[in-house]
Amino acid sequence: MIRISNGTEEPQEQPAEELLSIGQVSERTGVARSALHYYEELGLITSLRTSGNQRRYPRHLLRRISLITVGRQLGIALSDIKEALAPVPMDRLPSEEDWVRATAHWKLVLEARRRAIEELEDRLMGCIGCGCLSMQACNLLNPDDQLSQQGAGARRLDSDEYSE
């Protein structure tokens, strides 16, 4: 048993086999210790503290960290990952229902991302596929920089139409 604290209540005894050190978590997930610290700062994961102020991670966070890693590999912003994982508790072993709620939301986010990528692909392939290389007929044309009035960045590809 390890005496731990989450900073908000009286320290409690936890089974040592259910808590992992940051090194163990890093080794098991392939995520650098510095990234784990960063994820914790962002509220994506949480740790408990021993009486010696060492971080200990509940074993059940391994799945959450793995999902964060996969999301990052797919180019999903950490803020979107945090939002998708919000229904999954960090203070206890998540239930199947917790995961179902989270995956339902995340599936919607991924579907919207996939549609946006497919739209971009269609526009690029249309432009490249026809071979005209015409700046007058291009679907991505922005005469006189009209879209600058809507703000910075890729306005057509970053609109609500593609991110819902």
N, C-alpha and C positions, 0 to 999 in steps of 0.2 A: 504494500500500500504506500502511496505517495500523498503527502499533504500538499494540496494545491489551493490556489485562490484565483478567482476571476476578477478580483479587484472591487467587486460590489457587495460581496457577502462574506460571511465567516468562512475561513479556510475549511476544506473538506478532505476526507480521505478518499482516494481513488485507486482502483486496482492498477498496479504498475503496468500490467500487460495491455491495458486499454489506452495508455498514454505513450506517445512517441516523442523523442527528442527532435530538435530541428535537424540534426544530422541524419537521424533515421528517416524522417520524412523526406529530406532531400534525396537520400539514397533510394528510397522506395519509389519516388515519383519522377526523379530526374530533374527536379526543379531546384535551381540554385538557392542557397540560403538567403541571399540578398533578395531574390524574387519573393520568397516566402515572407520575409519582413515587409516587403512592399505590398504584397497582397493583404497582409494583416493591417497595414496602415490604411489601405483603401476600404477595409471592412469586408473583403471577399472571404477571408477566413479569420479564425480567432484562435488564440492559444490561452492556456491556463499557465499559472506561474507556481513554481515550487517555492518552498520557504527560502531557498537560496536565490530566488528570482530568475530561475531558468525556465525557458519556454517549454511547455509540454503540449502536444497536439493530440486531441482525441483521435483514435484510430479511424473513426468513421469519416474524418475529413479527407482521407486519402482519395476517396471517390470524387469529392468536390474539387480537390486540387487537380486531379486528372482531367475533369471536365473543363476546368479553367485552361489547362494546358492545350487541350484539343481546340477549344474556342480560339485561343491565341494563334495556334497553328493555322486556323482557317481565316485569320485576319479580323476576328470579331473584337470590337473594342471592349476593354475591361469594364467600362460603365454598362455596356449591354449585357455582359456576362453577369455582372453584379445584379442587375435588374432581373435577369432570367432566373438566377439562383436565390433570389430573395425569399421565395416561399419555402425553401429548404432550411430547416433549423440547423444551427451550428452547435447548440448547447445539449443536443441529445442525438441519438441515432435516428436519422430520418426514416419515416415510414414509407411504404409504397405509395400512399396517397400524396405525401409531400413531394415525392419525385414525379408523380403523374402531373401534379399542378405545375411544377417547374418546367417539365419537358413540353407540356402543352403550350405554355407561353413561349418557350425558346423555339419551338417548332414554327410558330408564327413569325418570329423574328428571322429565322433562317429561310423560310419561304419567301419573305419579302426581299431578303438579300439575294436569293437565287433569281427572283424575277428581275431585279435591278441588273444583275450580272448578265442575264439572258438578253435584256433590252440593250445593254451596252454592246454585247456581242453582235446582236442583229444590226445595230447601227454601224458598227465598225465593219462588219462583213458586207453590208450593203454598200458602203463607201468603197471598200477595197475590192469587193466582188465585181462592181460594174466597170472598174478601170478608168472611169472618166477623170478622176482626180479634180473635178470641177468645184471651185469654191462658190459657184453660183447655185449648184444643185445639192450641195452637201447638207444632210440632215442636221449636222452639228454646227452649221454656219451661224454666226452671230454678227450680222452686219452692224457696223458703227458701234459695236460693243454695247448693244441694247440691254443685254442681261446684267451688265454691271450695276444697273439701278436696283436689282434685286439682292445684291450683296456679293461678297467675294466667293471665289471658288467655282467649281463646276456646277452651275445652276441647274442645267437640264438633267444631269445625272444624279444630282444630290437633292432633288425636290421631293416633296411629300408623296408625289405620284409613285416614286420608286422606293420609298423607305417605309411604307405602311405595313 
